[in-house]
Amino acid sequence: MANTAQSELLNHRLWNAYARPQAYVPLEGEHIYYFPQGHIEQLEGSMHYGLDQQLSTFCLPEKILCKVMNVELRVSL
């Protein structure tokens, strides 16, 4: 069990060494704003659709207040 905790601490330190200061990672329990428009733009950019197709329009607020429930540090290679 101690090895797992040490490994997680090492991984956290390693992730922070590479990601910081460019990234801010909120803590569990913090309140943050989620901006759905950013995800919609990413989706539009990754979709392959013809000129006659468009994404549905969503009636979402500009920002949504959320509470951080869990934080996972990930890396894409």
C-alpha positions as CSV (number, residue, x, y, z in Angstrom):
1,M,0.0,0.0,0.0
2,A,2.8,2.4,0.8
3,N,4.4,1.8,-2.7
4,T,1.1,2.8,-4.3
5,A,1.0,6.1,-2.4
6,Q,4.6,6.8,-3.2
7,S,4.1,6.0,-6.8
8,E,1.0,8.3,-7.0
9,L,3.0,11.1,-5.3
10,L,5.9,10.6,-7.8
11,N,3.5,10.6,-10.7
12,H,1.9,13.8,-9.4
13,R,5.3,15.5,-9.0
14,L,6.4,14.3,-12.5
15,W,3.2,15.5,-14.1
16,N,3.5,18.9,-12.4
17,A,7.1,19.2,-13.5
18,Y,6.1,18.9,-17.2
19,A,2.8,20.7,-17.1
20,R,3.4,23.6,-14.9
21,P,3.3,26.6,-15.1
22,Q,1.2,26.3,-18.2
23,A,-1.6,24.3,-16.4
24,Y,-3.7,25.1,-13.3
25,V,-5.2,22.0,-11.7
26,P,-8.1,22.7,-9.4
27,L,-8.4,20.9,-6.2
28,E,-11.2,18.5,-5.2
29,G,-14.0,20.5,-3.7
30,E,-13.1,23.8,-5.5
31,H,-15.7,25.6,-7.6
32,I,-14.9,26.2,-11.2
33,Y,-16.7,27.4,-14.4
34,Y,-17.2,25.1,-17.3
35,F,-17.4,26.7,-20.7
36,P,-19.4,24.3,-23.0
37,Q,-18.7,26.4,-26.1
38,G,-15.0,25.2,-26.0
39,H,-16.1,21.5,-26.2
40,I,-18.6,22.3,-29.0
41,E,-15.8,23.9,-31.0
42,Q,-13.5,20.9,-30.5
43,L,-16.3,18.6,-31.6
44,E,-17.0,20.7,-34.7
45,G,-13.3,20.7,-35.6
46,S,-12.9,16.9,-35.3
47,M,-16.1,16.0,-37.2
48,H,-16.0,15.1,-40.9
49,Y,-19.3,16.3,-42.3
50,G,-20.4,17.7,-45.6
51,L,-21.5,21.2,-46.4
52,D,-25.1,20.2,-46.0
53,Q,-24.7,19.0,-42.5
54,Q,-24.5,21.1,-39.4
55,L,-24.3,20.4,-35.7
56,S,-27.5,20.9,-33.7
57,T,-27.8,24.1,-31.8
58,F,-27.8,23.6,-28.1
59,C,-29.5,26.0,-25.6
60,L,-26.7,26.0,-23.1
61,P,-25.6,28.9,-20.8
62,E,-22.3,30.6,-21.6
63,K,-20.8,29.2,-18.4
64,I,-21.8,26.6,-15.8
65,L,-20.7,26.7,-12.2
66,C,-19.4,23.3,-11.2
67,K,-17.8,21.6,-8.1
68,V,-14.7,19.5,-8.7
69,M,-15.4,16.0,-7.5
70,N,-12.3,14.2,-8.8
71,V,-8.9,15.1,-10.4
72,E,-7.0,12.7,-12.6
73,L,-3.7,13.7,-14.1
74,R,-3.2,12.3,-17.6
75,V,-0.8,12.5,-20.4
76,S,-1.1,11.9,-24.1
77,L,1.9,10.9,-26.0
